[in-house]
Amino acid sequence: MSTASPPAASRAHLIERLHQASEAEHSLCCQYLYAAFSLRRMAADFPPESRGDASELVMTATQGWAYEIFYIARQEMEHLAIATNLLAAIGERPHLSHGDYPDPELGALLQSPMILERCSEQALRRFQFIERPKGPGFEPPPAVETIYLDIQQLFTTLPAGVLFTGEGERQIDASDISLGLSMQIPAVTNRASAVQAIDLVLAQGEGLGASPLSKDTHFARFNSILQSHARISKLGLEPSLPVVTNPVSHGPPADGATLVTNGFSAALMDFFDHGYRLMLIMLKEFFWGFRGYSGMFETVEALKTAAQMAAHRRVVILSENAYYPFMTMFIRPVGELLARQPAFDDVQDPARAGAAFQTGGSIPIWTDMDLYVNELAALHGQAAALAKAAPDRPTQDALTYLAQNLSRMRMNIIDVWNQRG
Protein backbone atom coordinates (compact mmCIF):
# COMPACT_ATOMS: atom_id res chain seq x y z
CA MET A 1 0.00 0.00 0.00
CA SER A 2 1.35 3.45 -0.90
CA THR A 3 2.44 5.70 1.96
CA ALA A 4 2.76 8.83 -0.21
CA SER A 5 1.14 11.97 1.14
CA PRO A 6 -2.10 13.02 -0.59
CA PRO A 7 -1.65 15.84 -3.13
CA ALA A 8 -3.40 18.42 -0.92
CA ALA A 9 -1.06 17.69 2.00
CA SER A 10 1.97 17.78 -0.27
CA ARG A 11 0.81 21.09 -1.77
CA ALA A 12 0.47 22.53 1.74
CA HIS A 13 4.01 21.35 2.48
CA LEU A 14 5.23 22.98 -0.74
CA ILE A 15 3.64 26.30 0.26
CA GLU A 16 5.23 26.03 3.71
CA ARG A 17 8.65 25.36 2.17
CA LEU A 18 8.28 28.27 -0.27
CA HIS A 19 7.38 30.57 2.63
CA GLN A 20 10.47 29.33 4.48
CA ALA A 21 12.63 29.97 1.41
CA SER A 22 11.17 33.47 1.04
CA GLU A 23 11.82 34.32 4.68
CA ALA A 24 15.34 32.92 4.53
CA GLU A 25 16.29 34.92 1.42
CA HIS A 26 14.72 38.12 2.74
CA SER A 27 16.19 37.81 6.22
CA LEU A 28 19.68 37.00 4.95
CA CYS A 29 19.52 40.00 2.61
CA CYS A 30 18.81 42.25 5.62
CA GLN A 31 21.61 40.69 7.68
CA TYR A 32 24.10 41.13 4.86
CA LEU A 33 23.04 44.75 4.35
CA TYR A 34 23.37 45.48 8.08
CA ALA A 35 26.93 44.13 8.06
CA ALA A 36 27.81 46.16 4.94
CA PHE A 37 26.34 49.35 6.44
CA SER A 38 28.68 48.94 9.43
CA LEU A 39 31.90 48.99 7.40
CA ARG A 40 34.24 51.95 7.88
CA ARG A 41 34.50 53.33 4.34
CA MET A 42 35.10 57.05 4.97
CA ALA A 43 37.84 58.92 6.81
CA ALA A 44 35.21 60.29 9.22
CA ASP A 45 34.48 56.71 10.33
CA PHE A 46 37.86 56.61 12.10
CA PRO A 47 38.88 58.56 15.21
CA PRO A 48 41.11 61.52 14.24
CA GLU A 49 44.13 59.92 15.86
CA SER A 50 43.69 56.77 13.72
CA ARG A 51 43.57 58.49 10.34
CA GLY A 52 46.57 57.92 8.14
CA ASP A 53 48.17 55.30 5.94
CA ALA A 54 46.68 52.40 7.91
CA SER A 55 43.13 53.76 7.73
CA GLU A 56 43.55 54.33 3.98
CA LEU A 57 44.46 50.66 3.56
CA VAL A 58 41.45 49.64 5.64
CA MET A 59 39.12 51.81 3.56
CA THR A 60 40.47 50.37 0.33
CA ALA A 61 39.66 46.89 1.64
CA THR A 62 36.25 47.73 3.08
CA GLN A 63 35.12 49.37 -0.15
CA GLY A 64 35.76 46.04 -1.87
CA TRP A 65 34.03 44.08 0.88
CA ALA A 66 30.99 46.35 0.70
CA TYR A 67 30.77 45.87 -3.07
CA GLU A 68 30.83 42.08 -2.64
CA ILE A 69 28.29 42.04 0.20
CA PHE A 70 25.91 44.39 -1.61
CA TYR A 71 26.21 42.13 -4.66
CA ILE A 72 25.32 39.07 -2.56
CA ALA A 73 22.41 40.94 -0.94
CA ARG A 74 21.10 41.87 -4.39
CA GLN A 75 21.21 38.22 -5.42
CA GLU A 76 19.25 37.32 -2.28
CA MET A 77 16.59 39.72 -3.53
CA GLU A 78 16.68 37.90 -6.87
CA HIS A 79 16.20 34.63 -5.02
CA LEU A 80 13.26 36.11 -3.12
CA ALA A 81 11.74 37.09 -6.47
CA ILE A 82 12.32 33.55 -7.78
CA ALA A 83 10.60 32.11 -4.70
CA THR A 84 7.77 34.57 -5.40
CA ASN A 85 7.53 33.30 -9.01
CA LEU A 86 7.37 29.73 -7.68
CA LEU A 87 4.53 30.76 -5.35
CA ALA A 88 2.73 32.56 -8.19
CA ALA A 89 3.01 29.46 -10.37
CA ILE A 90 0.88 27.56 -7.86
CA GLY A 91 -1.55 30.47 -7.38
CA GLU A 92 -0.15 31.74 -4.07
CA ARG A 93 0.58 35.32 -3.07
CA PRO A 94 4.07 36.71 -2.34
CA HIS A 95 5.44 36.14 1.17
CA LEU A 96 7.50 39.20 2.09
CA SER A 97 7.39 39.34 5.88
CA HIS A 98 9.99 37.94 8.26
CA GLY A 99 10.54 37.83 12.01
CA ASP A 100 12.19 40.54 14.08
CA TYR A 101 15.80 40.10 15.15
CA PRO A 102 16.94 37.96 16.75
CA ASP A 103 14.74 35.41 14.98
CA PRO A 104 15.10 32.10 16.86
CA GLU A 105 12.51 30.25 14.75
CA LEU A 106 14.29 30.95 11.47
CA GLY A 107 17.62 30.42 13.21
CA ALA A 108 16.59 26.90 14.22
CA LEU A 109 15.55 26.17 10.63
CA LEU A 110 18.79 27.47 9.13
CA GLN A 111 21.02 26.04 11.89
CA SER A 112 22.52 29.45 12.62
CA PRO A 113 21.62 32.57 14.63
CA MET A 114 19.51 35.02 12.62
CA ILE A 115 20.83 38.31 13.97
CA LEU A 116 21.86 41.78 12.87
CA GLU A 117 25.52 42.35 13.76
CA ARG A 118 28.54 44.33 12.64
CA CYS A 119 30.84 43.01 9.93
CA SER A 120 33.38 41.00 11.90
CA GLU A 121 35.20 37.71 11.55
CA GLN A 122 32.39 36.12 13.56
CA ALA A 123 29.70 37.51 11.25
CA LEU A 124 31.58 36.56 8.10
CA ARG A 125 32.10 32.99 9.32
CA ARG A 126 28.40 32.76 10.14
CA PHE A 127 27.48 33.97 6.65
CA GLN A 128 29.89 31.50 5.10
CA PHE A 129 28.43 28.68 7.18
CA ILE A 130 24.92 29.51 5.98
CA GLU A 131 26.07 29.61 2.33
CA ARG A 132 28.23 26.48 2.58
CA PRO A 133 28.09 23.77 -0.10
CA LYS A 134 27.16 20.17 0.57
CA GLY A 135 29.90 17.57 0.85
CA PRO A 136 32.86 16.35 2.94
CA GLY A 137 34.12 19.03 5.29
CA PHE A 138 30.87 20.99 5.09
CA GLU A 139 28.68 19.49 7.78
CA PRO A 140 25.82 19.45 8.56
CA PRO A 141 24.07 19.58 5.14
CA PRO A 142 23.24 23.21 4.33
CA ALA A 143 19.71 24.09 5.44
CA VAL A 144 18.95 26.51 2.60
CA GLU A 145 19.92 23.91 0.00
CA THR A 146 17.80 21.31 1.80
CA ILE A 147 14.76 23.60 1.60
CA TYR A 148 15.21 24.22 -2.12
CA LEU A 149 15.87 20.59 -2.97
CA ASP A 150 12.66 19.69 -1.12
CA ILE A 151 10.81 22.33 -3.17
CA GLN A 152 12.37 21.00 -6.34
CA GLN A 153 11.31 17.44 -5.56
CA LEU A 154 7.73 18.55 -4.88
CA PHE A 155 7.61 20.45 -8.18
CA THR A 156 8.86 17.29 -9.89
CA THR A 157 6.52 14.78 -8.27
CA LEU A 158 3.22 16.52 -7.49
CA PRO A 159 0.44 16.27 -10.11
CA ALA A 160 0.51 19.17 -12.55
CA GLY A 161 -3.11 19.98 -11.70
CA VAL A 162 -2.10 20.60 -8.10
CA LEU A 163 0.90 22.70 -9.06
CA PHE A 164 0.32 25.06 -11.94
CA THR A 165 -2.93 26.69 -10.87
CA GLY A 166 -1.65 30.27 -11.06
CA GLU A 167 -1.91 32.74 -13.91
CA GLY A 168 1.14 32.59 -16.17
CA GLU A 169 0.93 36.35 -16.74
CA ARG A 170 1.93 36.89 -13.09
CA GLN A 171 5.43 35.58 -13.78
CA ILE A 172 8.19 38.17 -13.48
CA ASP A 173 10.88 37.66 -16.12
CA ALA A 174 13.76 40.08 -15.64
CA SER A 175 14.76 39.62 -19.28
CA ASP A 176 11.46 41.13 -20.41
CA ILE A 177 10.96 44.00 -17.94
CA SER A 178 13.32 46.70 -16.73
CA LEU A 179 13.70 46.78 -12.95
CA GLY A 180 16.45 49.38 -12.85
CA LEU A 181 19.00 46.70 -11.91
CA SER A 182 20.59 43.82 -13.77
CA MET A 183 18.87 40.80 -12.26
CA GLN A 184 18.33 37.13 -13.12
CA ILE A 185 14.68 36.31 -12.43
CA PRO A 186 13.36 33.56 -14.71
CA ALA A 187 9.67 32.87 -15.21
CA VAL A 188 8.25 29.60 -13.83
CA THR A 189 5.57 28.09 -16.05
CA ASN A 190 6.19 24.32 -15.92
CA ARG A 191 8.22 21.63 -14.15
CA ALA A 192 11.35 22.21 -16.21
CA SER A 193 11.45 25.97 -15.59
CA ALA A 194 10.80 25.41 -11.87
CA VAL A 195 13.79 23.03 -11.66
CA GLN A 196 15.98 25.45 -13.62
CA ALA A 197 15.02 28.40 -11.41
CA ILE A 198 15.90 26.46 -8.25
CA ASP A 199 19.19 25.32 -9.78
CA LEU A 200 20.04 28.97 -10.43
CA VAL A 201 19.45 29.87 -6.77
CA LEU A 202 21.64 27.02 -5.55
CA ALA A 203 24.39 27.63 -8.09
CA GLN A 204 24.71 31.26 -7.03
CA GLY A 205 24.67 30.47 -3.32
CA GLU A 206 26.37 27.17 -2.59
CA GLY A 207 27.76 26.28 -6.01
CA LEU A 208 25.45 23.38 -6.89
CA GLY A 209 26.49 21.80 -10.17
CA ALA A 210 29.89 23.49 -10.21
CA SER A 211 32.97 23.82 -8.05
CA PRO A 212 31.85 25.04 -4.59
CA LEU A 213 34.97 27.21 -4.54
CA SER A 214 34.04 29.00 -7.77
CA LYS A 215 34.60 32.71 -7.19
CA ASP A 216 31.02 33.43 -8.26
CA THR A 217 29.27 31.66 -5.36
CA HIS A 218 28.24 33.41 -2.16
CA PHE A 219 30.31 30.92 -0.19
CA ALA A 220 33.45 31.77 -2.15
CA ARG A 221 32.82 35.51 -2.02
CA PHE A 222 32.54 35.40 1.79
CA ASN A 223 35.65 33.22 1.91
CA SER A 224 37.58 35.87 -0.04
CA ILE A 225 36.37 38.63 2.31
CA LEU A 226 37.41 36.53 5.31
CA GLN A 227 40.92 36.15 3.94
CA SER A 228 41.16 39.89 3.32
CA HIS A 229 39.74 40.58 6.80
CA ALA A 230 42.51 38.48 8.37
CA ARG A 231 45.17 40.52 6.56
CA ILE A 232 43.60 43.89 7.37
CA SER A 233 43.16 42.99 11.05
CA LYS A 234 46.95 42.96 11.39
CA LEU A 235 46.94 46.75 10.94
CA GLY A 236 45.35 47.11 14.36
CA LEU A 237 42.32 49.10 13.19
CA GLU A 238 38.78 47.76 13.49
CA PRO A 239 37.30 47.75 9.94
CA SER A 240 33.70 48.08 11.11
CA LEU A 241 31.84 50.59 13.24
CA PRO A 242 30.72 49.42 16.71
CA VAL A 243 27.04 49.06 15.77
CA VAL A 244 24.96 47.28 18.38
CA THR A 245 23.54 43.82 17.80
CA ASN A 246 19.82 43.56 16.97
CA PRO A 247 18.86 47.21 17.60
CA VAL A 248 15.29 48.10 18.55
CA SER A 249 13.83 51.57 19.10
CA HIS A 250 11.16 50.63 21.63
CA GLY A 251 11.30 48.52 24.76
CA PRO A 252 11.36 46.25 26.48
CA PRO A 253 13.76 44.52 24.08
CA ALA A 254 13.54 40.78 23.43
CA ASP A 255 16.36 38.56 24.65
CA GLY A 256 19.40 39.31 22.51
CA ALA A 257 18.10 42.68 21.27
CA THR A 258 19.59 46.07 22.14
CA LEU A 259 17.36 49.02 23.02
CA VAL A 260 18.58 52.22 21.36
CA THR A 261 17.91 54.99 23.87
CA ASN A 262 19.24 58.01 21.97
CA GLY A 263 16.12 59.93 21.00
CA PHE A 264 17.25 61.08 17.57
CA SER A 265 18.64 57.66 16.62
CA ALA A 266 15.45 55.90 17.75
CA ALA A 267 13.35 58.31 15.66
CA LEU A 268 15.62 57.67 12.66
CA MET A 269 15.15 53.91 13.16
CA ASP A 270 11.37 54.35 13.13
CA PHE A 271 11.71 56.39 9.93
CA PHE A 272 13.74 53.60 8.33
CA ASP A 273 11.20 50.94 9.29
CA HIS A 274 8.34 53.11 7.98
CA GLY A 275 10.05 53.38 4.59
CA TYR A 276 11.13 49.73 4.60
CA ARG A 277 7.55 48.58 5.15
CA LEU A 278 6.27 50.88 2.39
CA MET A 279 8.86 49.44 0.00
CA LEU A 280 7.67 45.92 0.82
CA ILE A 281 4.05 46.93 0.20
CA MET A 282 5.12 48.35 -3.16
CA LEU A 283 6.96 45.15 -4.01
CA LYS A 284 4.03 42.94 -3.03
CA GLU A 285 1.57 44.82 -5.21
CA PHE A 286 4.10 44.80 -8.05
CA PHE A 287 4.58 41.03 -7.79
CA TRP A 288 0.91 40.19 -7.32
CA GLY A 289 -0.46 42.78 -9.73
CA PHE A 290 1.96 42.01 -12.56
CA ARG A 291 0.27 40.64 -15.69
CA GLY A 292 3.05 40.18 -18.22
CA TYR A 293 3.12 43.83 -19.14
CA SER A 294 6.15 45.98 -19.87
CA GLY A 295 6.92 48.84 -22.22
CA MET A 296 5.04 51.96 -23.23
CA PHE A 297 1.46 52.32 -22.02
CA GLU A 298 0.26 53.24 -25.51
CA THR A 299 1.30 49.90 -27.04
CA VAL A 300 -1.46 48.02 -25.26
CA GLU A 301 -4.09 50.69 -24.57
CA ALA A 302 -6.20 49.53 -27.51
CA LEU A 303 -6.22 45.97 -26.21
CA LYS A 304 -7.04 46.60 -22.55
CA THR A 305 -10.00 47.86 -20.57
CA ALA A 306 -9.69 51.02 -18.49
CA ALA A 307 -9.42 48.93 -15.32
CA GLN A 308 -6.70 46.77 -16.82
CA MET A 309 -4.75 49.80 -17.98
CA ALA A 310 -4.99 51.32 -14.50
CA ALA A 311 -3.64 48.08 -13.03
CA HIS A 312 -0.78 48.11 -15.54
CA ARG A 313 0.11 51.68 -14.70
CA ARG A 314 0.07 50.94 -10.98
CA VAL A 315 2.36 47.93 -11.37
CA VAL A 316 4.82 49.77 -13.61
CA ILE A 317 4.89 52.78 -11.27
CA LEU A 318 5.60 50.55 -8.29
CA SER A 319 8.30 48.54 -10.06
CA GLU A 320 10.04 51.74 -11.13
CA ASN A 321 9.99 53.11 -7.58
CA ALA A 322 10.42 50.05 -5.38
CA TYR A 323 13.21 48.12 -7.06
CA TYR A 324 15.70 50.83 -7.84
CA PRO A 325 14.93 54.25 -6.34
CA PHE A 326 13.66 53.04 -2.98
CA MET A 327 16.39 50.47 -2.39
CA THR A 328 19.25 52.71 -3.48
CA MET A 329 17.89 56.13 -2.48
CA PHE A 330 16.29 55.19 0.83
CA ILE A 331 17.27 51.83 2.31
CA ARG A 332 21.01 52.14 1.77
CA PRO A 333 21.57 55.81 2.70
CA VAL A 334 19.37 55.67 5.81
CA GLY A 335 20.89 52.34 6.87
CA GLU A 336 24.40 53.78 6.51
CA LEU A 337 23.37 56.94 8.34
CA LEU A 338 22.01 54.92 11.27
CA ALA A 339 25.28 53.00 11.60
CA ARG A 340 26.96 56.34 12.34
CA GLN A 341 24.52 57.59 15.00
CA PRO A 342 24.97 57.11 18.77
CA ALA A 343 23.03 54.19 20.20
CA PHE A 344 22.62 55.58 23.72
CA ASP A 345 21.91 58.84 25.55
CA ASP A 346 25.59 59.19 26.36
CA VAL A 347 26.88 60.33 22.97
CA GLN A 348 30.45 59.68 24.14
CA ASP A 349 29.67 55.97 24.24
CA PRO A 350 31.21 54.54 21.04
CA ALA A 351 28.25 52.18 20.41
CA ARG A 352 26.36 53.00 17.23
CA ALA A 353 22.71 52.42 16.28
CA GLY A 354 21.49 50.53 13.22
CA ALA A 355 18.50 49.66 11.05
CA ALA A 356 16.14 47.20 12.75
CA PHE A 357 14.54 45.94 9.50
CA GLN A 358 11.19 45.41 11.23
CA THR A 359 8.44 44.57 8.72
CA GLY A 360 5.60 45.43 11.10
CA GLY A 361 3.82 42.12 10.55
CA SER A 362 2.17 40.76 7.43
CA ILE A 363 2.49 42.88 4.29
CA PRO A 364 -0.83 44.03 2.77
CA ILE A 365 -1.67 44.59 -0.89
CA TRP A 366 -2.68 48.16 -1.74
CA THR A 367 -4.46 48.86 -5.02
CA ASP A 368 -5.26 52.50 -4.16
CA MET A 369 -2.46 54.76 -5.44
CA ASP A 370 -3.48 57.49 -3.00
CA LEU A 371 -2.23 55.29 -0.16
CA TYR A 372 1.27 55.23 -1.65
CA VAL A 373 1.22 58.96 -2.35
CA ASN A 374 0.09 59.72 1.20
CA GLU A 375 2.74 57.45 2.74
CA LEU A 376 5.46 59.14 0.69
CA ALA A 377 4.18 62.50 1.89
CA ALA A 378 4.37 61.26 5.49
CA LEU A 379 7.93 60.00 4.93
CA HIS A 380 8.88 63.37 3.41
CA GLY A 381 7.53 65.08 6.53
CA GLN A 382 9.51 62.73 8.79
CA ALA A 383 12.71 63.33 6.83
CA ALA A 384 12.28 67.11 7.00
CA ALA A 385 11.62 67.01 10.76
CA LEU A 386 14.61 64.74 11.36
CA ALA A 387 16.81 67.07 9.30
CA LYS A 388 15.86 69.96 11.59
CA ALA A 389 16.65 67.85 14.68
CA ALA A 390 19.90 66.41 13.27
CA PRO A 391 22.87 66.51 15.68
CA ASP A 392 25.39 67.59 13.03
CA ARG A 393 25.63 69.18 9.59
CA PRO A 394 26.46 66.02 7.57
CA THR A 395 23.40 64.23 9.00
CA GLN A 396 21.24 67.29 8.36
CA ASP A 397 22.43 67.53 4.76
CA ALA A 398 21.85 63.82 4.14
CA LEU A 399 18.29 63.96 5.49
CA THR A 400 17.50 67.18 3.61
CA TYR A 401 18.62 65.54 0.37
CA LEU A 402 16.57 62.43 1.22
CA ALA A 403 13.48 64.58 1.87
CA GLN A 404 13.93 66.15 -1.56
CA ASN A 405 14.20 62.71 -3.19
CA LEU A 406 11.05 61.50 -1.43
CA SER A 407 9.19 64.57 -2.63
CA ARG A 408 10.38 63.96 -6.22
CA MET A 409 9.39 60.31 -6.01
CA ARG A 410 5.92 61.28 -4.82
CA MET A 411 5.49 63.84 -7.61
CA ASN A 412 6.74 61.38 -10.23
CA ILE A 413 4.15 58.84 -9.11
CA ILE A 414 1.39 61.45 -9.26
CA ASP A 415 2.47 62.64 -12.71
CA VAL A 416 2.62 59.14 -14.24
CA TRP A 417 -0.62 58.03 -12.56
CA ASN A 418 -2.44 61.08 -13.88
CA GLN A 419 -1.55 60.08 -17.44
CA ARG A 420 -4.34 57.49 -17.22
CA GLY A 421 -6.99 60.01 -18.03
C-alpha positions in Angstrom: 0.0 0.0 0.0 1.4 3.4 -0.9 2.4 5.7 2.0 2.8 8.8 -0.2 1.1 12.0 1.1 -2.1 13.0 -0.6 -1.6 15.8 -3.1 -3.4 18.4 -0.9 -1.1 17.7 2.0 2.0 17.8 -0.3 0.8 21.1 -1.8 0.5 22.5 1.7 4.0 21.4 2.5 5.2 23.0 -0.7 3.6 26.3 0.3 5.2 26.0 3.7 8.7 25.4 2.2 8.3 28.3 -0.3 7.4 30.6 2.6 10.5 29.3 4.5 12.6 30.0 1.4 11.2 33.5 1.0 11.8 34.3 4.7 15.3 32.9 4.5 16.3 34.9 1.4 14.7 38.1 2.7 16.2 37.8 6.2 19.7 37.0 4.9 19.5 40.0 2.6 18.8 42.2 5.6 21.6 40.7 7.7 24.1 41.1 4.9 23.0 44.8 4.4 23.4 45.5 8.1 26.9 44.1 8.1 27.8 46.2 4.9 26.3 49.3 6.4 28.7 48.9 9.4 31.9 49.0 7.4 34.2 52.0 7.9 34.5 53.3 4.3 35.1 57.0 5.0 37.8 58.9 6.8 35.2 60.3 9.2 34.5 56.7 10.3 37.9 56.6 12.1 38.9 58.6 15.2 41.1 61.5 14.2 44.1 59.9 15.9 43.7 56.8 13.7 43.6 58.5 10.3 46.6 57.9 8.1 48.2 55.3 5.9 46.7 52.4 7.9 43.1 53.8 7.7 43.6 54.3 4.0 44.5 50.7 3.6 41.4 49.6 5.6 39.1 51.8 3.6 40.5 50.4 0.3 39.7 46.9 1.6 36.2 47.7 3.1 35.1 49.4 -0.1 35.8 46.0 -1.9 34.0 44.1 0.9 31.0 46.4 0.7 30.8 45.9 -3.1 30.8 42.1 -2.6 28.3 42.0 0.2 25.9 44.4 -1.6 26.2 42.1 -4.7 25.3 39.1 -2.6 22.4 40.9 -0.9 21.1 41.9 -4.4 21.2 38.2 -5.4 19.3 37.3 -2.3 16.6 39.7 -3.5 16.7 37.9 -6.9 16.2 34.6 -5.0 13.3 36.1 -3.1 11.7 37.1 -6.5 12.3 33.6 -7.8 10.6 32.1 -4.7 7.8 34.6 -5.4 7.5 33.3 -9.0 7.4 29.7 -7.7 4.5 30.8 -5.4 2.7 32.6 -8.2 3.0 29.5 -10.4 0.9 27.6 -7.9 -1.6 30.5 -7.4 -0.1 31.7 -4.1 0.6 35.3 -3.1 4.1 36.7 -2.3 5.4 36.1 1.2 7.5 39.2 2.1 7.4 39.3 5.9 10.0 37.9 8.3 10.5 37.8 12.0 12.2 40.5 14.1 15.8 40.1 15.2 16.9 38.0 16.8 14.7 35.4 15.0 15.1 32.1 16.9 12.5 30.2 14.7 14.3 30.9 11.5 17.6 30.4 13.2 16.6 26.9 14.2 15.5 26.2 10.6 18.8 27.5 9.1 21.0 26.0 11.9 22.5 29.5 12.6 21.6 32.6 14.6 19.5 35.0 12.6 20.8 38.3 14.0 21.9 41.8 12.9 25.5 42.3 13.8 28.5 44.3 12.6 30.8 43.0 9.9 33.4 41.0 11.9 35.2 37.7 11.5 32.4 36.1 13.6 29.7 37.5 11.3 31.6 36.6 8.1 32.1 33.0 9.3 28.4 32.8 10.1 27.5 34.0 6.7 29.9 31.5 5.1 28.4 28.7 7.2 24.9 29.5 6.0 26.1 29.6 2.3 28.2 26.5 2.6 28.1 23.8 -0.1 27.2 20.2 0.6 29.9 17.6 0.9 32.9 16.4 2.9 34.1 19.0 5.3 30.9 21.0 5.1 28.7 19.5 7.8 25.8 19.5 8.6 24.1 19.6 5.1 23.2 23.2 4.3 19.7 24.1 5.4 19.0 26.5 2.6 19.9 23.9 0.0 17.8 21.3 1.8 14.8 23.6 1.6 15.2 24.2 -2.1 15.9 20.6 -3.0 12.7 19.7 -1.1 10.8 22.3 -3.2 12.4 21.0 -6.3 11.3 17.4 -5.6 7.7 18.6 -4.9 7.6 20.4 -8.2 8.9 17.3 -9.9 6.5 14.8 -8.3 3.2 16.5 -7.5 0.4 16.3 -10.1 0.5 19.2 -12.6 -3.1 20.0 -11.7 -2.1 20.6 -8.1 0.9 22.7 -9.1 0.3 25.1 -11.9 -2.9 26.7 -10.9 -1.6 30.3 -11.1 -1.9 32.7 -13.9 1.1 32.6 -16.2 0.9 36.4 -16.7 1.9 36.9 -13.1 5.4 35.6 -13.8 8.2 38.2 -13.5 10.9 37.7 -16.1 13.8 40.1 -15.6 14.8 39.6 -19.3 11.5 41.1 -20.4 11.0 44.0 -17.9 13.3 46.7 -16.7 13.7 46.8 -12.9 16.5 49.4 -12.9 19.0 46.7 -11.9 20.6 43.8 -13.8 18.9 40.8 -12.3 18.3 37.1 -13.1 14.7 36.3 -12.4 13.4 33.6 -14.7 9.7 32.9 -15.2 8.3 29.6 -13.8 5.6 28.1 -16.0 6.2 24.3 -15.9 8.2 21.6 -14.2 11.4 22.2 -16.2 11.4 26.0 -15.6 10.8 25.4 -11.9 13.8 23.0 -11.7 16.0 25.5 -13.6 15.0 28.4 -11.4 15.9 26.5 -8.2 19.2 25.3 -9.8 20.0 29.0 -10.4 19.5 29.9 -6.8 21.6 27.0 -5.5 24.4 27.6 -8.1 24.7 31.3 -7.0 24.7 30.5 -3.3 26.4 27.2 -2.6 27.8 26.3 -6.0 25.5 23.4 -6.9 26.5 21.8 -10.2 29.9 23.5 -10.2 33.0 23.8 -8.0 31.9 25.0 -4.6 35.0 27.2 -4.5 34.0 29.0 -7.8 34.6 32.7 -7.2 31.0 33.4 -8.3 29.3 31.7 -5.4 28.2 33.4 -2.2 30.3 30.9 -0.2 33.5 31.8 -2.2 32.8 35.5 -2.0 32.5 35.4 1.8 35.6 33.2 1.9 37.6 35.9 0.0 36.4 38.6 2.3 37.4 36.5 5.3 40.9 36.1 3.9 41.2 39.9 3.3 39.7 40.6 6.8 42.5 38.5 8.4 45.2 40.5 6.6 43.6 43.9 7.4 43.2 43.0 11.0 47.0 43.0 11.4 46.9 46.7 10.9 45.4 47.1 14.4 42.3 49.1 13.2 38.8 47.8 13.5 37.3 47.7 9.9 33.7 48.1 11.1 31.8 50.6 13.2 30.7 49.4 16.7 27.0 49.1 15.8 25.0 47.3 18.4 23.5 43.8 17.8 19.8 43.6 17.0 18.9 47.2 17.6 15.3 48.1 18.5 13.8 51.6 19.1 11.2 50.6 21.6 11.3 48.5 24.8 11.4 46.2 26.5 13.8 44.5 24.1 13.5 40.8 23.4 16.4 38.6 24.6 19.4 39.3 22.5 18.1 42.7 21.3 19.6 46.1 22.1 17.4 49.0 23.0 18.6 52.2 21.4 17.9 55.0 23.9 19.2 58.0 22.0 16.1 59.9 21.0 17.2 61.1 17.6 18.6 57.7 16.6 15.4 55.9 17.8 13.3 58.3 15.7 15.6 57.7 12.7 15.2 53.9 13.2 11.4 54.3 13.1 11.7 56.4 9.9 13.7 53.6 8.3 11.2 50.9 9.3 8.3 53.1 8.0 10.0 53.4 4.6 11.1 49.7 4.6 7.5 48.6 5.1 6.3 50.9 2.4 8.9 49.4 0.0 7.7 45.9 0.8 4.0 46.9 0.2 5.1 48.3 -3.2 7.0 45.1 -4.0 4.0 42.9 -3.0 1.6 44.8 -5.2 4.1 44.8 -8.0 4.6 41.0 -7.8 0.9 40.2 -7.3 -0.5 42.8 -9.7 2.0 42.0 -12.6 0.3 40.6 -15.7 3.0 40.2 -18.2 3.1 43.8 -19.1 6.2 46.0 -19.9 6.9 48.8 -22.2 5.0 52.0 -23.2 1.5 52.3 -22.0 0.3 53.2 -25.5 1.3 49.9 -27.0 -1.5 48.0 -25.3 -4.1 50.7 -24.6 -6.2 49.5 -27.5 -6.2 46.0 -26.2 -7.0 46.6 -22.6 -10.0 47.9 -20.6 -9.7 51.0 -18.5 -9.4 48.9 -15.3 -6.7 46.8 -16.8 -4.8 49.8 -18.0 -5.0 51.3 -14.5 -3.6 48.1 -13.0 -0.8 48.1 -15.5 0.1 51.7 -14.7 0.1 50.9 -11.0 2.4 47.9 -11.4 4.8 49.8 -13.6 4.9 52.8 -11.3 5.6 50.5 -8.3 8.3 48.5 -10.1 10.0 51.7 -11.1 10.0 53.1 -7.6 10.4 50.0 -5.4 13.2 48.1 -7.1 15.7 50.8 -7.8 14.9 54.3 -6.3 13.7 53.0 -3.0 16.4 50.5 -2.4 19.3 52.7 -3.5 17.9 56.1 -2.5 16.3 55.2 0.8 17.3 51.8 2.3 21.0 52.1 1.8 21.6 55.8 2.7 19.4 55.7 5.8 20.9 52.3 6.9 24.4 53.8 6.5 23.4 56.9 8.3 22.0 54.9 11.3 25.3 53.0 11.6 27.0 56.3 12.3 24.5 57.6 15.0 25.0 57.1 18.8 23.0 54.2 20.2 22.6 55.6 23.7 21.9 58.8 25.5 25.6 59.2 26.4 26.9 60.3 23.0 30.5 59.7 24.1 29.7 56.0 24.2 31.2 54.5 21.0 28.3 52.2 20.4 26.4 53.0 17.2 22.7 52.4 16.3 21.5 50.5 13.2 18.5 49.7 11.0 16.1 47.2 12.7 14.5 45.9 9.5 11.2 45.4 11.2 8.4 44.6 8.7 5.6 45.4 11.1 3.8 42.1 10.6 2.2 40.8 7.4 2.5 42.9 4.3 -0.8 44.0 2.8 -1.7 44.6 -0.9 -2.7 48.2 -1.7 -4.5 48.9 -5.0 -5.3 52.5 -4.2 -2.5 54.8 -5.4 -3.5 57.5 -3.0 -2.2 55.3 -0.2 1.3 55.2 -1.6 1.2 59.0 -2.3 0.1 59.7 1.2 2.7 57.4 2.7 5.5 59.1 0.7 4.2 62.5 1.9 4.4 61.3 5.5 7.9 60.0 4.9 8.9 63.4 3.4 7.5 65.1 6.5 9.5 62.7 8.8 12.7 63.3 6.8 12.3 67.1 7.0 11.6 67.0 10.8 14.6 64.7 11.4 16.8 67.1 9.3 15.9 70.0 11.6 16.7 67.8 14.7 19.9 66.4 13.3 22.9 66.5 15.7 25.4 67.6 13.0 25.6 69.2 9.6 26.5 66.0 7.6 23.4 64.2 9.0 21.2 67.3 8.4 22.4 67.5 4.8 21.8 63.8 4.1 18.3 64.0 5.5 17.5 67.2 3.6 18.6 65.5 0.4 16.6 62.4 1.2 13.5 64.6 1.9 13.9 66.1 -1.6 14.2 62.7 -3.2 11.0 61.5 -1.4 9.2 64.6 -2.6 10.4 64.0 -6.2 9.4 60.3 -6.0 5.9 61.3 -4.8 5.5 63.8 -7.6 6.7 61.4 -10.2 4.1 58.8 -9.1 1.4 61.5 -9.3 2.5 62.6 -12.7 2.6 59.1 -14.2 -0.6 58.0 -12.6 -2.4 61.1 -13.9 -1.5 60.1 -17.4 -4.3 57.5 -17.2 -7.0 60.0 -18.0 
